[in-house]
Amino acid sequence: MAATPPYIIWFRDLGPEARSLVGGKNLSLGEMTQAGLRVPAGFALTTRAYEHFLERAGLRRAIRASVASVDPRDPAALEHASLEVRGIIEGASLPEEVEGALRGAYAVLAAETRDPAPPVAVRSSATGEDGAEASFAGQQETYLWVRGPEALVRHTVRCWSSLYTAQAISYRARMGFALDAISMSVGIQRMVDARVAGVMFTLNPLNGDRSKTVIEASWGLGLSVVGGEVTPDEYWVDKVTLEVTKRTISPKDFQYVRDPVAGVARTAVPPHLRDVACLTDEEVIELARLGGAIEGRYGSPRDIEWAIDGRLPFPDRVLMLQSRPETVWANRRAEPLVRPRADPIEYVMDALLSRQRPGPG
């Protein structure tokens, strides 16, 4: 039986009951929106749209035949299967009712933003994604600065097909996910003209210390930071006092910026900006404050993507783009910030030793 509507749910209308329809990433955007955090407007194309697309085009059998027997340890076989499946998906047409719903929602976004062709980010949100037990983050594709309804339709189908990258096929096979157990929602979100962007961890990602928030930042869009292509500026903030306790400013030679033809282009950072901090202290502190609010809502450490829209005043320019559970340290027992001591002499020894070593970073 073909999947039935809803095909579109706006972030502002998402509730916990919609998780199977929109995936963890889109649900998180909805929850942050409803919590009053600054999140660019957008909507989710639900898994029902994807399921209806597969059924109407009769793609399930062909996909299953291509990936069912692939050895997840064979890179060549994985790449062949990926190219085959992605070609099958991208060669099929959207059902009229799904395409109509997608175009209609984009028209509403255009009206709300007073832009006839608002640029958007088109992001995957696979079901099961962003759970602490199995992170799919980065395995599907994201498309930035997509403009116009035709481009949106085309990149939505590409986003669906990225459920079958070689990396994603291998991961799901190794983790024991059944082929039909994974579905795909797509998030369509107003694009931010980022002056600076990056990631934020509401703990120390090196040792799990939950008393710190660590922010990584670089000029332009966040692709260079998320993809590990640059050594970003790094800021450490004490969660209690919101004091910046450590900052490391790194050379930033290139950035990803908006391009009117390609959508996104890699360009050189102007010489006068390469070695200077890309965030002001007030922006750092506001990011840490928002990170704390997000962590407080979920009750566990978060891995957050953010951007600074240079066209807006402070603090409106500090925007949240994604939030997912931190998956390395979050499941480990949090150690107390002050370790109880059995013997009072330990207090004296600690005080003496603290005078002989540098303070914490």
C-alpha positions in Angstrom: 0.0 0.0 0.0 1.3 3.4 -0.9 2.3 5.8 1.9 -0.2 8.5 2.7 0.2 12.1 3.8 1.5 14.1 5.6 4.3 14.6 3.2 5.3 18.0 4.7 5.6 19.0 8.3 7.0 22.5 9.3 9.7 22.6 12.0 7.4 24.8 14.1 4.8 22.0 14.1 7.0 19.0 14.9 6.4 17.0 18.0 8.0 13.8 19.5 5.4 11.7 17.9 6.7 12.6 14.4 10.2 11.1 14.9 9.5 8.1 12.6 8.2 10.6 10.0 11.1 13.1 10.1 14.1 11.4 11.6 16.2 12.6 14.5 17.9 15.6 12.8 14.7 17.2 11.7 12.9 16.4 15.0 15.8 18.2 16.8 15.3 21.3 14.6 11.6 21.3 15.4 12.3 20.9 19.2 14.8 23.8 19.1 12.3 25.9 17.2 9.5 25.3 19.6 11.9 26.0 22.5 12.4 29.5 21.2 15.9 29.1 20.1 17.1 30.9 16.9 16.8 28.3 14.1 16.4 29.2 10.4 12.9 28.5 9.2 12.1 25.3 7.3 10.2 22.1 6.9 10.6 18.4 6.7 9.6 16.2 3.7 8.6 13.1 5.6 9.5 9.5 5.2 6.1 8.9 3.8 7.1 10.9 0.7 10.2 8.7 0.3 8.2 5.5 0.8 5.6 6.6 -1.7 8.3 7.5 -4.2 9.8 4.0 -3.9 6.5 2.3 -4.2 5.2 4.3 -7.1 8.4 3.9 -9.1 8.7 0.2 -8.2 12.3 0.6 -6.9 12.5 -1.6 -3.9 13.3 -4.9 -5.7 16.0 -3.3 -7.8 17.6 -1.7 -4.8 17.5 -4.9 -2.8 19.1 -6.8 -5.6 21.9 -4.3 -5.9 22.9 -4.2 -2.2 21.7 -7.4 -0.5 24.9 -9.5 -1.2 27.5 -6.8 -1.1 30.6 -7.5 1.0 30.9 -4.5 3.4 34.6 -5.0 3.4 35.0 -4.7 -0.4 35.4 -1.0 -1.4 35.1 -1.7 -5.1 31.9 -3.7 -4.7 30.5 -1.1 -2.4 31.2 1.7 -4.8 29.7 -0.3 -7.7 26.5 -1.0 -5.8 26.3 2.7 -4.7 26.6 4.0 -8.2 24.0 1.5 -9.4 21.4 2.3 -6.8 21.9 6.0 -6.9 21.4 5.9 -10.6 18.2 4.0 -10.2 16.8 6.4 -7.7 17.9 9.6 -9.5 16.5 8.3 -12.7 13.0 8.0 -11.3 10.3 10.7 -11.3 8.6 12.0 -8.1 4.9 11.2 -7.7 2.9 14.2 -8.7 1.4 14.6 -5.2 4.8 14.5 -3.5 6.3 17.0 -6.0 3.2 19.2 -5.6 3.5 19.2 -1.8 7.3 20.0 -1.9 6.8 22.9 -4.4 3.9 24.2 -2.3 5.9 24.3 0.9 8.7 26.0 -0.9 6.3 28.6 -2.2 5.1 29.3 1.4 8.8 29.7 2.5 9.3 32.1 -0.4 6.3 34.2 0.8 7.5 34.2 4.4 11.0 35.3 3.5 9.8 37.7 0.8 12.2 36.1 -1.7 10.7 34.5 -4.8 13.5 31.8 -4.8 14.9 31.6 -1.3 18.2 29.8 -1.0 17.9 26.7 1.2 19.9 23.9 2.6 18.7 20.4 1.7 19.7 17.9 4.4 19.2 14.2 5.0 17.4 13.0 8.2 17.4 9.2 8.1 15.2 7.4 10.6 17.4 6.0 13.4 19.8 8.9 12.7 21.4 10.9 15.5 20.7 8.3 18.2 23.5 7.8 20.7 23.6 4.1 19.9 24.3 4.4 16.2 25.3 7.7 14.6 24.7 8.0 10.8 26.0 11.6 10.9 27.9 12.6 7.8 27.1 9.5 5.8 24.4 11.1 3.7 24.8 14.3 1.7 23.8 17.9 2.3 23.3 20.5 -0.5 23.7 24.2 0.3 22.5 27.3 -1.5 19.8 25.5 -3.5 17.5 28.0 -5.2 14.3 27.6 -7.1 11.7 24.8 -7.1 13.3 22.8 -9.9 16.7 22.7 -8.2 14.9 21.8 -4.9 13.2 18.8 -6.5 16.4 17.7 -8.1 18.5 17.9 -4.9 15.8 16.3 -2.8 16.1 13.2 -5.0 19.8 13.3 -4.7 19.5 13.5 -1.0 17.3 10.4 -1.0 19.9 8.6 -3.2 22.7 9.5 -0.7 21.1 6.9 1.6 23.1 4.5 -0.6 26.6 6.0 -0.6 29.3 3.3 -0.3 30.0 4.4 3.3 26.3 4.3 4.3 25.8 0.8 2.7 28.9 -0.5 4.5 27.9 1.0 7.8 24.4 -0.4 7.8 25.6 -3.8 6.8 28.2 -3.9 9.6 25.7 -2.6 12.2 23.1 -5.2 11.2 20.4 -2.8 9.9 17.9 -4.4 7.6 17.5 -2.7 4.3 13.9 -1.9 4.8 14.5 -0.7 8.4 16.0 2.6 7.2 14.0 5.4 5.6 14.8 9.0 4.7 13.2 12.3 5.5 14.7 15.5 4.0 15.0 18.8 5.8 14.6 22.0 3.8 15.9 25.0 5.7 16.4 28.7 4.9 20.1 29.2 4.1 22.2 31.3 6.4 24.7 33.7 4.7 27.4 32.8 7.2 30.2 35.1 8.1 31.5 32.4 10.4 30.3 28.9 11.2 31.4 25.8 13.0 30.6 23.2 15.6 30.1 23.2 19.4 30.4 20.4 21.9 28.8 20.8 25.3 31.7 18.9 26.8 35.4 18.5 26.3 35.5 16.1 23.3 39.1 15.0 24.3 38.3 13.7 27.8 34.5 14.1 28.3 34.8 16.9 30.9 31.3 18.2 31.2 32.3 21.5 32.9 33.4 23.0 29.6 31.8 23.9 26.2 34.2 23.7 23.3 33.6 25.8 20.2 35.4 25.4 16.8 35.0 28.2 14.2 36.2 29.3 10.9 35.3 31.9 8.2 32.4 31.2 5.9 30.2 28.2 5.8 30.7 25.3 8.2 31.8 22.8 5.5 35.5 23.4 6.2 35.1 22.7 10.0 32.7 19.8 9.8 34.8 18.2 7.0 38.0 18.6 9.0 39.6 20.6 6.1 40.9 23.4 8.3 42.4 23.8 11.7 39.7 26.0 13.2 39.8 28.6 15.9 39.0 27.0 19.3 37.3 28.5 22.3 36.8 26.9 25.7 34.0 28.3 27.9 33.3 27.5 31.5 29.6 26.4 31.7 28.9 27.9 35.1 30.6 31.3 34.7 30.4 31.6 30.9 34.0 32.7 31.1 36.2 32.1 28.0 39.0 30.1 29.7 41.1 29.3 26.6 41.3 30.4 23.0 43.5 29.2 20.2 43.6 31.2 17.0 44.8 29.3 13.9 45.7 30.4 10.4 42.6 30.1 8.2 43.7 30.0 4.5 40.4 29.3 2.7 36.7 29.4 3.2 33.5 28.1 1.6 31.2 30.9 0.5 28.1 31.5 -1.5 28.6 31.4 -5.3 25.9 32.6 -7.7 26.6 29.8 -10.2 27.9 26.8 -8.3 26.0 27.5 -5.1 29.1 27.1 -3.0 32.7 27.9 -3.8 36.0 27.5 -2.0 37.9 30.8 -1.9 41.0 32.2 -0.3 40.5 34.0 3.0 41.6 37.7 2.6 45.1 38.1 4.1 44.0 40.5 6.8 41.6 37.9 8.2 43.7 34.7 8.1 45.3 35.0 11.5 42.7 36.9 13.5 39.9 35.5 15.6 36.7 35.0 13.6 34.4 35.2 16.7 34.0 38.1 19.1 33.8 37.3 22.8 30.1 38.2 23.0 29.4 35.7 20.1 31.4 33.0 21.9 29.5 33.5 25.1 26.2 33.6 23.4 27.0 30.3 21.6 27.9 28.7 24.9 24.7 30.0 26.5 22.6 28.5 23.7 24.6 25.3 23.8 23.8 25.1 27.5 20.1 25.7 26.9 20.1 22.9 24.3 21.9 20.5 26.5 19.5 21.3 29.4 16.6 20.5 27.2 17.9 17.1 26.3 19.7 16.3 29.6 22.8 15.0 27.9 25.9 16.5 26.0 25.3 17.7 22.5 27.2 18.1 19.2 25.8 21.3 17.6 26.3 23.0 14.3 25.9 26.8 14.2 26.4 29.9 12.1 26.8 33.6 12.4 24.7 35.6 9.9 26.8 38.7 9.3 23.7 40.6 8.0 21.9 40.5 11.3 22.5 42.4 14.6 23.7 40.7 17.7 22.4 38.4 19.2 19.9 37.6 16.3 22.9 36.6 14.1 23.8 33.6 16.3 21.9 30.7 14.8 21.6 27.0 15.5 21.6 24.7 12.5 21.7 21.2 13.9 21.9 19.4 17.2 22.6 15.7 17.8 23.7 13.6 20.8 27.4 13.5 21.5 28.2 9.9 20.9 31.7 9.3 22.2 31.4 10.3 25.9 27.7 10.7 26.5 27.1 7.1 27.6 29.9 7.1 30.1 29.2 7.9 33.7 29.9 11.6 34.4 32.6 12.0 37.0 32.1 14.5 39.8 33.8 17.9 39.3 35.2 17.6 42.8 36.5 14.2 43.9 35.7 13.3 47.5 38.8 12.8 49.6 39.1 10.3 52.4 41.9 12.1 54.2 42.0 15.9 54.9 45.7 16.0 54.2 44.8 15.5 50.5 43.3 19.0 50.5 46.6 20.4 51.7 48.6 18.4 49.1 46.3 19.5 46.3 46.7 23.2 47.3 50.5 22.9 47.4 50.6 21.1 44.0 48.3 23.6 42.4 50.8 26.4 43.0 53.4 24.4 41.0 51.4 23.7 37.8 49.5 25.8 35.4 45.7 26.3 35.9 43.2 24.3 33.9 42.6 25.2 30.2 
